Amino acid sequence: MSGSPVIVRTFGSYEEEGGGAIISTGAVSKFLGVYSGRLHTHDPLDAQIGMVWPAVYIDEIIAGQVKDYG
């Protein structure tokens, strides 16, 4: 799943980044970032926590036009 978009979808209301609340009559989706893997634990019964590159980092990489030829 690495490289998959991570999206949150809410219904009814949601909080803006500035702290304000928005009330919606339908579904609202927001791109959070890109899935990059999970934190591994020693116990297989522990929660498998996913790691996400935040959307702001993706914007910075694209704006900086940095390419990896490795």
N, CA, C and O atoms as a Maestro MAE file, in Angstrom:
{
 s_m_m2io_version
 :::
 2.0.0
}

f_m_ct {
 s_m_title
 :::
 protein
 m_atom[280] {
  # First column is atom index #
  i_m_mmod_type
  r_m_x_coord
  r_m_y_coord
  r_m_z_coord
  i_m_residue_number
  s_m_chain_name
  s_m_pdb_residue_name
  s_m_pdb_atom_name
  i_m_atomic_number
  :::
  1 25 0.805 -1.195 0.000 1 A "MET " " N  " 7
  2 3 0.000 0.000 0.000 1 A "MET " " CA " 6
  3 2 0.849 1.260 0.000 1 A "MET " " C  " 6
  4 15 0.308 2.362 -0.096 1 A "MET " " O  " 8
  5 25 2.161 1.126 0.105 2 A "SER " " N  " 7
  6 3 3.015 2.317 0.116 2 A "SER " " CA " 6
  7 2 2.769 3.154 -1.127 2 A "SER " " C  " 6
  8 15 2.668 2.632 -2.238 2 A "SER " " O  " 8
  9 25 2.677 4.442 -0.925 3 A "GLY " " N  " 7
  10 3 2.418 5.363 -2.022 3 A "GLY " " CA " 6
  11 2 0.945 5.677 -2.221 3 A "GLY " " C  " 6
  12 15 0.598 6.516 -3.052 3 A "GLY " " O  " 8
  13 25 0.076 5.015 -1.469 4 A "SER " " N  " 7
  14 3 -1.367 5.253 -1.596 4 A "SER " " CA " 6
  15 2 -1.750 6.585 -0.969 4 A "SER " " C  " 6
  16 15 -1.176 6.988 0.043 4 A "SER " " O  " 8
  17 25 -2.722 7.271 -1.571 5 A "PRO " " N  " 7
  18 3 -3.198 8.509 -0.949 5 A "PRO " " CA " 6
  19 2 -3.953 8.184 0.341 5 A "PRO " " C  " 6
  20 15 -4.644 7.169 0.431 5 A "PRO " " O  " 8
  21 25 -3.813 9.051 1.324 6 A "VAL " " N  " 7
  22 3 -4.548 8.911 2.581 6 A "VAL " " CA " 6
  23 2 -5.567 10.042 2.622 6 A "VAL " " C  " 6
  24 15 -5.212 11.219 2.570 6 A "VAL " " O  " 8
  25 25 -6.828 9.666 2.717 7 A "ILE " " N  " 7
  26 3 -7.925 10.631 2.641 7 A "ILE " " CA " 6
  27 2 -8.828 10.443 3.854 7 A "ILE " " C  " 6
  28 15 -9.125 9.315 4.247 7 A "ILE " " O  " 8
  29 25 -9.260 11.549 4.439 8 A "VAL " " N  " 7
  30 3 -10.248 11.480 5.514 8 A "VAL " " CA " 6
  31 2 -11.580 11.956 4.924 8 A "VAL " " C  " 6
  32 15 -11.629 12.929 4.173 8 A "VAL " " O  " 8
  33 25 -12.640 11.261 5.275 9 A "ARG " " N  " 7
  34 3 -13.971 11.644 4.806 9 A "ARG " " CA " 6
  35 2 -14.865 11.818 6.020 9 A "ARG " " C  " 6
  36 15 -14.964 10.933 6.871 9 A "ARG " " O  " 8
  37 25 -15.508 12.961 6.087 10 A "THR " " N  " 7
  38 3 -16.419 13.237 7.197 10 A "THR " " CA " 6
  39 2 -17.803 13.563 6.654 10 A "THR " " C  " 6
  40 15 -17.962 13.941 5.493 10 A "THR " " O  " 8
  41 25 -18.783 13.411 7.506 11 A "PHE " " N  " 7
  42 3 -20.164 13.688 7.130 11 A "PHE " " CA " 6
  43 2 -20.772 14.624 8.165 11 A "PHE " " C  " 6
  44 15 -20.647 14.396 9.368 11 A "PHE " " O  " 8
  45 25 -21.417 15.658 7.701 12 A "GLY " " N  " 7
  46 3 -22.117 16.556 8.617 12 A "GLY " " CA " 6
  47 2 -21.331 17.781 9.031 12 A "GLY " " C  " 6
  48 15 -21.756 18.903 8.755 12 A "GLY " " O  " 8
  49 25 -20.190 17.597 9.688 13 A "SER " " N  " 7
  50 3 -19.392 18.750 10.114 13 A "SER " " CA " 6
  51 2 -17.931 18.333 10.249 13 A "SER " " C  " 6
  52 15 -17.616 17.153 10.404 13 A "SER " " O  " 8
  53 25 -17.056 19.318 10.188 14 A "TYR " " N  " 7
  54 3 -15.630 19.068 10.365 14 A "TYR " " CA " 6
  55 2 -14.954 20.338 10.836 14 A "TYR " " C  " 6
  56 15 -15.507 21.431 10.719 14 A "TYR " " O  " 8
  57 25 -13.751 20.184 11.371 15 A "GLU " " N  " 7
  58 3 -12.989 21.315 11.889 15 A "GLU " " CA " 6
  59 2 -11.941 21.741 10.864 15 A "GLU " " C  " 6
  60 15 -11.218 20.904 10.323 15 A "GLU " " O  " 8
  61 25 -11.862 23.048 10.599 16 A "GLU " " N  " 7
  62 3 -10.850 23.582 9.704 16 A "GLU " " CA " 6
  63 2 -9.514 23.676 10.433 16 A "GLU " " C  " 6
  64 15 -9.461 23.613 11.661 16 A "GLU " " O  " 8
  65 25 -8.429 23.827 9.659 17 A "GLU " " N  " 7
  66 3 -7.096 23.928 10.252 17 A "GLU " " CA " 6
  67 2 -6.985 25.127 11.187 17 A "GLU " " C  " 6
  68 15 -6.256 25.063 12.177 17 A "GLU " " O  " 8
  69 25 -7.677 26.196 10.903 18 A "GLY " " N  " 7
  70 3 -7.625 27.385 11.742 18 A "GLY " " CA " 6
  71 2 -8.444 27.279 13.013 18 A "GLY " " C  " 6
  72 15 -8.397 28.174 13.857 18 A "GLY " " O  " 8
  73 25 -9.197 26.192 13.162 19 A "GLY " " N  " 7
  74 3 -9.976 25.993 14.373 19 A "GLY " " CA " 6
  75 2 -11.465 26.211 14.207 19 A "GLY " " C  " 6
  76 15 -12.231 25.902 15.120 19 A "GLY " " O  " 8
  77 25 -11.900 26.733 13.074 20 A "GLY " " N  " 7
  78 3 -13.323 26.947 12.847 20 A "GLY " " CA " 6
  79 2 -14.032 25.656 12.498 20 A "GLY " " C  " 6
  80 15 -13.406 24.702 12.036 20 A "GLY " " O  " 8
  81 25 -15.327 25.623 12.716 21 A "ALA " " N  " 7
  82 3 -16.136 24.453 12.396 21 A "ALA " " CA " 6
  83 2 -16.961 24.734 11.146 21 A "ALA " " C  " 6
  84 15 -17.489 25.832 10.970 21 A "ALA " " O  " 8
  85 25 -17.064 23.733 10.284 22 A "ILE " " N  " 7
  86 3 -17.859 23.825 9.060 22 A "ILE " " CA " 6
  87 2 -18.957 22.779 9.131 22 A "ILE " " C  " 6
  88 15 -18.698 21.625 9.473 22 A "ILE " " O  " 8
  89 25 -20.165 23.171 8.813 23 A "ILE " " N  " 7
  90 3 -21.286 22.238 8.759 23 A "ILE " " CA " 6
  91 2 -21.613 22.000 7.295 23 A "ILE " " C  " 6
  92 15 -21.786 22.943 6.523 23 A "ILE " " O  " 8
  93 25 -21.696 20.735 6.925 24 A "SER " " N  " 7
  94 3 -21.919 20.351 5.530 24 A "SER " " CA " 6
  95 2 -23.156 19.460 5.435 24 A "SER " " C  " 6
  96 15 -23.491 18.741 6.376 24 A "SER " " O  " 8
  97 25 -23.821 19.519 4.299 25 A "THR " " N  " 7
  98 3 -24.999 18.666 4.096 25 A "THR " " CA " 6
  99 2 -24.610 17.309 3.508 25 A "THR " " C  " 6
  100 15 -25.435 16.397 3.467 25 A "THR " " O  " 8
  101 25 -23.384 17.168 3.062 26 A "GLY " " N  " 7
  102 3 -22.947 15.904 2.468 26 A "GLY " " CA " 6
  103 2 -21.567 15.513 2.959 26 A "GLY " " C  " 6
  104 15 -21.083 16.010 3.976 26 A "GLY " " O  " 8
  105 25 -20.947 14.617 2.220 27 A "ALA " " N  " 7
  106 3 -19.605 14.142 2.568 27 A "ALA " " CA " 6
  107 2 -18.552 15.169 2.164 27 A "ALA " " C  " 6
  108 15 -18.672 15.828 1.131 27 A "ALA " " O  " 8
  109 25 -17.518 15.293 2.995 28 A "VAL " " N  " 7
  110 3 -16.396 16.177 2.700 28 A "VAL " " CA " 6
  111 2 -15.127 15.329 2.788 28 A "VAL " " C  " 6
  112 15 -14.905 14.643 3.787 28 A "VAL " " O  " 8
  113 25 -14.297 15.375 1.746 29 A "SER " " N  " 7
  114 3 -13.057 14.608 1.732 29 A "SER " " CA " 6
  115 2 -11.861 15.549 1.746 29 A "SER " " C  " 6
  116 15 -11.912 16.646 1.191 29 A "SER " " O  " 8
  117 25 -10.775 15.101 2.393 30 A "LYS " " N  " 7
  118 3 -9.556 15.905 2.449 30 A "LYS " " CA " 6
  119 2 -8.360 14.977 2.289 30 A "LYS " " C  " 6
  120 15 -8.288 13.928 2.929 30 A "LYS " " O  " 8
  121 25 -7.424 15.369 1.431 31 A "PHE " " N  " 7
  122 3 -6.191 14.626 1.223 31 A "PHE " " CA " 6
  123 2 -5.262 14.918 2.392 31 A "PHE " " C  " 6
  124 15 -4.925 16.077 2.634 31 A "PHE " " O  " 8
  125 25 -4.839 13.883 3.126 32 A "LEU " " N  " 7
  126 3 -3.958 14.056 4.274 32 A "LEU " " CA " 6
  127 2 -2.490 13.862 3.926 32 A "LEU " " C  " 6
  128 15 -1.621 14.504 4.516 32 A "LEU " " O  " 8
  129 25 -2.208 12.980 2.972 33 A "GLY " " N  " 7
  130 3 -0.826 12.707 2.616 33 A "GLY " " CA " 6
  131 2 -0.690 11.384 1.886 33 A "GLY " " C  " 6
  132 15 -1.637 10.906 1.261 33 A "GLY " " O  " 8
  133 25 0.513 10.790 1.970 34 A "VAL " " N  " 7
  134 3 0.820 9.544 1.263 34 A "VAL " " CA " 6
  135 2 1.283 8.495 2.276 34 A "VAL " " C  " 6
  136 15 2.163 8.757 3.097 34 A "VAL " " O  " 8
  137 25 0.687 7.324 2.209 35 A "TYR " " N  " 7
  138 3 1.039 6.225 3.110 35 A "TYR " " CA " 6
  139 2 2.455 5.752 2.804 35 A "TYR " " C  " 6
  140 15 2.811 5.544 1.644 35 A "TYR " " O  " 8
  141 25 3.264 5.583 3.855 36 A "SER " " N  " 7
  142 3 4.666 5.198 3.627 36 A "SER " " CA " 6
  143 2 5.083 3.948 4.394 36 A "SER " " C  " 6
  144 15 6.255 3.576 4.343 36 A "SER " " O  " 8
  145 25 4.190 3.300 5.085 37 A "GLY " " N  " 7
  146 3 4.524 2.075 5.802 37 A "GLY " " CA " 6
  147 2 3.895 2.064 7.173 37 A "GLY " " C  " 6
  148 15 3.016 2.870 7.479 37 A "GLY " " O  " 8
  149 25 4.363 1.124 8.009 38 A "ARG " " N  " 7
  150 3 3.799 1.043 9.356 38 A "ARG " " CA " 6
  151 2 4.903 0.818 10.376 38 A "ARG " " C  " 6
  152 15 5.988 0.328 10.062 38 A "ARG " " O  " 8
  153 25 4.590 1.192 11.597 39 A "LEU " " N  " 7
  154 3 5.507 0.967 12.707 39 A "LEU " " CA " 6
  155 2 5.396 -0.500 13.126 39 A "LEU " " C  " 6
  156 15 4.310 -0.981 13.450 39 A "LEU " " O  " 8
  157 25 6.506 -1.187 13.117 40 A "HIS " " N  " 7
  158 3 6.494 -2.598 13.493 40 A "HIS " " CA " 6
  159 2 6.699 -2.740 14.995 40 A "HIS " " C  " 6
  160 15 7.416 -1.955 15.615 40 A "HIS " " O  " 8
  161 25 6.066 -3.742 15.562 41 A "THR " " N  " 7
  162 3 6.184 -4.016 16.986 41 A "THR " " CA " 6
  163 2 6.683 -5.446 17.173 41 A "THR " " C  " 6
  164 15 6.719 -6.231 16.225 41 A "THR " " O  " 8
  165 25 7.062 -5.770 18.390 42 A "HIS " " N  " 7
  166 3 7.533 -7.120 18.696 42 A "HIS " " CA " 6
  167 2 6.382 -8.095 18.899 42 A "HIS " " C  " 6
  168 15 6.544 -9.300 18.709 42 A "HIS " " O  " 8
  169 25 5.235 -7.582 19.280 43 A "ASP " " N  " 7
  170 3 4.070 -8.428 19.542 43 A "ASP " " CA " 6
  171 2 3.092 -8.309 18.373 43 A "ASP " " C  " 6
  172 15 2.632 -7.209 18.067 43 A "ASP " " O  " 8
  173 25 2.766 -9.431 17.712 44 A "PRO " " N  " 7
  174 3 1.849 -9.355 16.568 44 A "PRO " " CA " 6
  175 2 0.435 -8.901 16.934 44 A "PRO " " C  " 6
  176 15 -0.348 -8.555 16.050 44 A "PRO " " O  " 8
  177 25 0.102 -8.898 18.220 45 A "LEU " " N  " 7
  178 3 -1.228 -8.454 18.640 45 A "LEU " " CA " 6
  179 2 -1.291 -6.950 18.910 45 A "LEU " " C  " 6
  180 15 -2.372 -6.405 19.132 45 A "LEU " " O  " 8
  181 25 -0.134 -6.275 18.891 46 A "ASP " " N  " 7
  182 3 -0.118 -4.818 19.062 46 A "ASP " " CA " 6
  183 2 -0.753 -4.139 17.852 46 A "ASP " " C  " 6
  184 15 -0.819 -4.714 16.765 46 A "ASP " " O  " 8
  185 25 -1.212 -2.926 18.052 47 A "ALA " " N  " 7
  186 3 -1.789 -2.147 16.955 47 A "ALA " " CA " 6
  187 2 -0.741 -1.905 15.869 47 A "ALA " " C  " 6
  188 15 0.425 -1.649 16.170 47 A "ALA " " O  " 8
  189 25 -1.150 -1.985 14.639 48 A "GLN " " N  " 7
  190 3 -0.278 -1.712 13.505 48 A "GLN " " CA " 6
  191 2 -0.522 -0.268 13.081 48 A "GLN " " C  " 6
  192 15 -1.475 0.017 12.355 48 A "GLN " " O  " 8
  193 25 0.331 0.634 13.530 49 A "ILE " " N  " 7
  194 3 0.167 2.062 13.292 49 A "ILE " " CA " 6
  195 2 0.778 2.435 11.949 49 A "ILE " " C  " 6
  196 15 1.954 2.170 11.699 49 A "ILE " " O  " 8
  197 25 -0.024 3.050 11.085 50 A "GLY " " N  " 7
  198 3 0.460 3.475 9.783 50 A "GLY " " CA " 6
  199 2 1.183 4.806 9.843 50 A "GLY " " C  " 6
  200 15 0.857 5.665 10.662 50 A "GLY " " O  " 8
  201 25 2.178 4.972 8.960 51 A "MET " " N  " 7
  202 3 2.920 6.237 8.863 51 A "MET " " CA " 6
  203 2 2.523 6.929 7.557 51 A "MET " " C  " 6
  204 15 2.363 6.283 6.521 51 A "MET " " O  " 8
  205 25 2.370 8.242 7.625 52 A "VAL " " N  " 7
  206 3 1.928 9.023 6.466 52 A "VAL " " CA " 6
  207 2 2.832 10.225 6.281 52 A "VAL " " C  " 6
  208 15 3.119 10.944 7.238 52 A "VAL " " O  " 8
  209 25 3.288 10.449 5.041 53 A "TRP " " N  " 7
  210 3 3.974 11.704 4.704 53 A "TRP " " CA " 6
  211 2 2.884 12.757 4.575 53 A "TRP " " C  " 6
  212 15 2.022 12.637 3.705 53 A "TRP " " O  " 8
  213 25 2.897 13.796 5.424 54 A "PRO " " N  " 7
  214 3 1.857 14.825 5.350 54 A "PRO " " CA " 6
  215 2 1.828 15.527 3.986 54 A "PRO " " C  " 6
  216 15 2.851 15.656 3.314 54 A "PRO " " O  " 8
  217 25 0.652 15.968 3.605 55 A "ALA " " N  " 7
  218 3 0.455 16.623 2.315 55 A "ALA " " CA " 6
  219 2 1.401 17.807 2.123 55 A "ALA " " C  " 6
  220 15 1.857 18.046 1.005 55 A "ALA " " O  " 8
  221 25 1.703 18.547 3.178 56 A "VAL " " N  " 7
  222 3 2.585 19.715 3.059 56 A "VAL " " CA " 6
  223 2 3.973 19.297 2.579 56 A "VAL " " C  " 6
  224 15 4.606 20.037 1.826 56 A "VAL " " O  " 8
  225 25 4.464 18.120 3.001 57 A "TYR " " N  " 7
  226 3 5.772 17.634 2.535 57 A "TYR " " CA " 6
  227 2 5.729 17.299 1.048 57 A "TYR " " C  " 6
  228 15 6.686 17.552 0.316 57 A "TYR " " O  " 8
  229 25 4.619 16.732 0.615 58 A "ILE " " N  " 7
  230 3 4.469 16.400 -0.804 58 A "ILE " " CA " 6
  231 2 4.502 17.682 -1.630 58 A "ILE " " C  " 6
  232 15 5.149 17.740 -2.676 58 A "ILE " " O  " 8
  233 25 3.801 18.704 -1.154 59 A "ASP " " N  " 7
  234 3 3.806 20.003 -1.846 59 A "ASP " " CA " 6
  235 2 5.223 20.575 -1.922 59 A "ASP " " C  " 6
  236 15 5.611 21.115 -2.958 59 A "ASP " " O  " 8
  237 25 6.003 20.464 -0.837 60 A "GLU " " N  " 7
  238 3 7.375 20.986 -0.818 60 A "GLU " " CA " 6
  239 2 8.267 20.237 -1.805 60 A "GLU " " C  " 6
  240 15 9.079 20.854 -2.496 60 A "GLU " " O  " 8
  241 25 8.127 18.931 -1.877 61 A "ILE " " N  " 7
  242 3 8.937 18.135 -2.813 61 A "ILE " " CA " 6
  243 2 8.630 18.528 -4.252 61 A "ILE " " C  " 6
  244 15 9.540 18.694 -5.064 61 A "ILE " " O  " 8
  245 25 7.350 18.675 -4.564 62 A "ILE " " N  " 7
  246 3 6.953 19.045 -5.933 62 A "ILE " " CA " 6
  247 2 7.428 20.454 -6.249 62 A "ILE " " C  " 6
  248 15 7.964 20.693 -7.331 62 A "ILE " " O  " 8
  249 25 7.241 21.389 -5.329 63 A "ALA " " N  " 7
  250 3 7.667 22.776 -5.553 63 A "ALA " " CA " 6
  251 2 9.187 22.879 -5.717 63 A "ALA " " C  " 6
  252 15 9.667 23.705 -6.493 63 A "ALA " " O  " 8
  253 25 9.948 22.051 -4.996 64 A "GLY " " N  " 7
  254 3 11.404 22.088 -5.066 64 A "GLY " " CA " 6
  255 2 11.963 21.367 -6.288 64 A "GLY " " C  " 6
  256 15 13.159 21.448 -6.568 64 A "GLY " " O  " 8
  257 25 11.095 20.661 -7.017 65 A "GLN " " N  " 7
  258 3 11.488 19.923 -8.227 65 A "GLN " " CA " 6
  259 2 12.693 19.014 -7.979 65 A "GLN " " C  " 6
  260 15 13.577 18.893 -8.827 65 A "GLN " " O  " 8
  261 25 12.714 18.379 -6.810 66 A "VAL " " N  " 7
  262 3 13.808 17.456 -6.456 66 A "VAL " " CA " 6
  263 2 13.476 16.098 -7.033 66 A "VAL " " C  " 6
  264 15 12.369 15.592 -6.849 66 A "VAL " " O  " 8
  265 25 14.445 15.499 -7.742 67 A "LYS " " N  " 7
  266 3 14.238 14.199 -8.370 67 A "LYS " " CA " 6
  267 2 15.275 13.215 -7.834 67 A "LYS " " C  " 6
  268 15 16.418 13.582 -7.560 67 A "LYS " " O  " 8
  269 25 14.863 11.983 -7.694 68 A "ASP " " N  " 7
  270 3 15.748 10.922 -7.219 68 A "ASP " " CA " 6
  271 2 16.028 9.988 -8.384 68 A "ASP " " C  " 6
  272 15 15.122 9.346 -8.916 68 A "ASP " " O  " 8
  273 25 17.276 9.924 -8.765 69 A "TYR " " N  " 7
  274 3 17.659 9.051 -9.880 69 A "TYR " " CA " 6
  275 2 18.360 7.798 -9.372 69 A "TYR " " C  " 6
  276 15 19.017 7.102 -10.146 69 A "TYR " " O  " 8
  277 25 18.227 7.494 -8.047 70 A "GLY " " N  " 7
  278 3 18.919 6.397 -7.405 70 A "GLY " " CA " 6
  279 2 18.405 5.086 -7.799 70 A "GLY " " C  " 6
  280 15 18.901 4.062 -7.329 70 A "GLY " " O  " 8
  :::
 }
 m_bond[279] {
  # First column is bond index #
  i_m_from
  i_m_to
  i_m_order
  :::
  1 1 2 1
  2 2 3 1
  3 3 4 2
  4 3 5 1
  5 5 6 1
  6 6 7 1
  7 7 8 2
  8 7 9 1
  9 9 10 1
  10 10 11 1
  11 11 12 2
  12 11 13 1
  13 13 14 1
  14 14 15 1
  15 15 16 2
  16 15 17 1
  17 17 18 1
  18 18 19 1
  19 19 20 2
  20 19 21 1
  21 21 22 1
  22 22 23 1
  23 23 24 2
  24 23 25 1
  25 25 26 1
  26 26 27 1
  27 27 28 2
  28 27 29 1
  29 29 30 1
  30 30 31 1
  31 31 32 2
  32 31 33 1
  33 33 34 1
  34 34 35 1
  35 35 36 2
  36 35 37 1
  37 37 38 1
  38 38 39 1
  39 39 40 2
  40 39 41 1
  41 41 42 1
  42 42 43 1
  43 43 44 2
  44 43 45 1
  45 45 46 1
  46 46 47 1
  47 47 48 2
  48 47 49 1
  49 49 50 1
  50 50 51 1
  51 51 52 2
  52 51 53 1
  53 53 54 1
  54 54 55 1
  55 55 56 2
  56 55 57 1
  57 57 58 1
  58 58 59 1
  59 59 60 2
  60 59 61 1
  61 61 62 1
  62 62 63 1
  63 63 64 2
  64 63 65 1
  65 65 66 1
  66 66 67 1
  67 67 68 2
  68 67 69 1
  69 69 70 1
  70 70 71 1
  71 71 72 2
  72 71 73 1
  73 73 74 1
  74 74 75 1
  75 75 76 2
  76 75 77 1
  77 77 78 1
  78 78 79 1
  79 79 80 2
  80 79 81 1
  81 81 82 1
  82 82 83 1
  83 83 84 2
  84 83 85 1
  85 85 86 1
  86 86 87 1
  87 87 88 2
  88 87 89 1
  89 89 90 1
  90 90 91 1
  91 91 92 2
  92 91 93 1
  93 93 94 1
  94 94 95 1
  95 95 96 2
  96 95 97 1
  97 97 98 1
  98 98 99 1
  99 99 100 2
  100 99 101 1
  101 101 102 1
  102 102 103 1
  103 103 104 2
  104 103 105 1
  105 105 106 1
  106 106 107 1
  107 107 108 2
  108 107 109 1
  109 109 110 1
  110 110 111 1
  111 111 112 2
  112 111 113 1
  113 113 114 1
  114 114 115 1
  115 115 116 2
  116 115 117 1
  117 117 118 1
  118 118 119 1
  119 119 120 2
  120 119 121 1
  121 121 122 1
  122 122 123 1
  123 123 124 2
  124 123 125 1
  125 125 126 1
  126 126 127 1
  127 127 128 2
  128 127 129 1
  129 129 130 1
  130 130 131 1
  131 131 132 2
  132 131 133 1
  133 133 134 1
  134 134 135 1
  135 135 136 2
  136 135 137 1
  137 137 138 1
  138 138 139 1
  139 139 140 2
  140 139 141 1
  141 141 142 1
  142 142 143 1
  143 143 144 2
  144 143 145 1
  145 145 146 1
  146 146 147 1
  147 147 148 2
  148 147 149 1
  149 149 150 1
  150 150 151 1
  151 151 152 2
  152 151 153 1
  153 153 154 1
  154 154 155 1
  155 155 156 2
  156 155 157 1
  157 157 158 1
  158 158 159 1
  159 159 160 2
  160 159 161 1
  161 161 162 1
  162 162 163 1
  163 163 164 2
  164 163 165 1
  165 165 166 1
  166 166 167 1
  167 167 168 2
  168 167 169 1
  169 169 170 1
  170 170 171 1
  171 171 172 2
  172 171 173 1
  173 173 174 1
  174 174 175 1
  175 175 176 2
  176 175 177 1
  177 177 178 1
  178 178 179 1
  179 179 180 2
  180 179 181 1
  181 181 182 1
  182 182 183 1
  183 183 184 2
  184 183 185 1
  185 185 186 1
  186 186 187 1
  187 187 188 2
  188 187 189 1
  189 189 190 1
  190 190 191 1
  191 191 192 2
  192 191 193 1
  193 193 194 1
  194 194 195 1
  195 195 196 2
  196 195 197 1
  197 197 198 1
  198 198 199 1
  199 199 200 2
  200 199 201 1
  201 201 202 1
  202 202 203 1
  203 203 204 2
  204 203 205 1
  205 205 206 1
  206 206 207 1
  207 207 208 2
  208 207 209 1
  209 209 210 1
  210 210 211 1
  211 211 212 2
  212 211 213 1
  213 213 214 1
  214 214 215 1
  215 215 216 2
  216 215 217 1
  217 217 218 1
  218 218 219 1
  219 219 220 2
  220 219 221 1
  221 221 222 1
  222 222 223 1
  223 223 224 2
  224 223 225 1
  225 225 226 1
  226 226 227 1
  227 227 228 2
  228 227 229 1
  229 229 230 1
  230 230 231 1
  231 231 232 2
  232 231 233 1
  233 233 234 1
  234 234 235 1
  235 235 236 2
  236 235 237 1
  237 237 238 1
  238 238 239 1
  239 239 240 2
  240 239 241 1
  241 241 242 1
  242 242 243 1
  243 243 244 2
  244 243 245 1
  245 245 246 1
  246 246 247 1
  247 247 248 2
  248 247 249 1
  249 249 250 1
  250 250 251 1
  251 251 252 2
  252 251 253 1
  253 253 254 1
  254 254 255 1
  255 255 256 2
  256 255 257 1
  257 257 258 1
  258 258 259 1
  259 259 260 2
  260 259 261 1
  261 261 262 1
  262 262 263 1
  263 263 264 2
  264 263 265 1
  265 265 266 1
  266 266 267 1
  267 267 268 2
  268 267 269 1
  269 269 270 1
  270 270 271 1
  271 271 272 2
  272 271 273 1
  273 273 274 1
  274 274 275 1
  275 275 276 2
  276 275 277 1
  277 277 278 1
  278 278 279 1
  279 279 280 2
  :::
 }
}
